[in-house]
Each structure stands twice: as structure tokens, then as C-alpha cells.
Amino acid sequence: YPLCALAVSDERPDQRRVHGNPQLLAGMLCAGFDNAKGGQVFSVSLGGTVMQQKWGISGSGSLYIYGLCDETWREGFSKDEGINWVTAALRRAMHRDGTSA
């Protein structure tokens, strides 16, 4: 089963809008789990490029935690280890970025 369906727009990139506001732009993360393929993460850039990744972060606070996530990510996290990894990353992003709180 597909984890997410992506719609392709025939609008020009400068005409795409978030909540009807042409000044807001957003990329997207799409993630899920199934028994056949396990966990999967896809990142969709502002330009529409879809990339499969081991993990993904986005938002203003993500700028502060890319190094942390690169350094601490490993394959095979247990469920609790994964939750702890995400919690630590969110905590760091919220501490550094006032708009992430």
C-alpha cells in the first residue's frame, strides 16, 4: 500500500500556495510503516522533488538539529529508542528556535 499519494499540480511553482496565501511556501514529509517494507520516509521539496530518506526533518527549528540528527541516527532503533531520538531532537529544536515552542 502506498504510504501517501502526491498530487501533481500544473500550476507554476511561483503560483503554489499554502492556505491560500501566495507568500507561504511549504515542503512536506510523508512517513509510515507497513509489514512489507517497514518504515519509510519521503521528503517533498518546494520544487516538487520526492526523495526517499532514512529520516527527515523540516521547519524552522530543523536548521538547528541537522548535525545532531546526522550524528545520533542509526539503523535498527527499537520503538522506545526511536521515540527518545525524536523527543531529544524536538527538545533541542524548541530550545534553540523561539518559533518552534
TAKALIN-V877747 format. One record per pair of residues at least 24 apart in sequence whose ideal C-beta (glycine too) atoms are under 10 Angstrom apart, sorted by sequence separation. I is the first residue (numbers start at 1). J is the second residue. If there is no record, write none. Layout:
i->[I I]
j->[J J]
This chain:
i->[4 6 29 31 65 68 69 4 5 31 64 65 67 68 4 29 30 65 3 4 29 55 62 65 2 3 4 28 29 61 64 65 3 27 29 57 61 64 65 2 3 16 28 29 55 63 64 65 1 3 16 27 55 61 62 64 65 2 16 26 27 57 61 64 65 1 13 26 29 57 60 61 63 64 3 13 55 59 61 63 1 13 61 62 65 1 3 4 6 57 60 61 64 3 60 61 2 3 4 6 39 59 60 61 62 3 9 60 61 4 8 59 60 61 59 6 39 6 4]
j->[28 30 53 55 89 92 93 29 30 56 89 90 92 93 30 55 56 91 30 31 56 82 89 92 30 31 32 56 57 89 92 93 32 56 58 86 90 93 94 32 33 46 58 59 85 93 94 95 32 34 47 58 86 92 93 95 96 34 48 58 59 89 93 96 97 34 46 59 62 90 93 94 96 97 37 47 89 93 95 97 36 48 96 97 100 37 39 40 42 93 96 97 100 40 97 98 40 41 42 44 77 97 98 99 100 42 48 99 100 44 48 99 100 101 100 48 82 50 50]
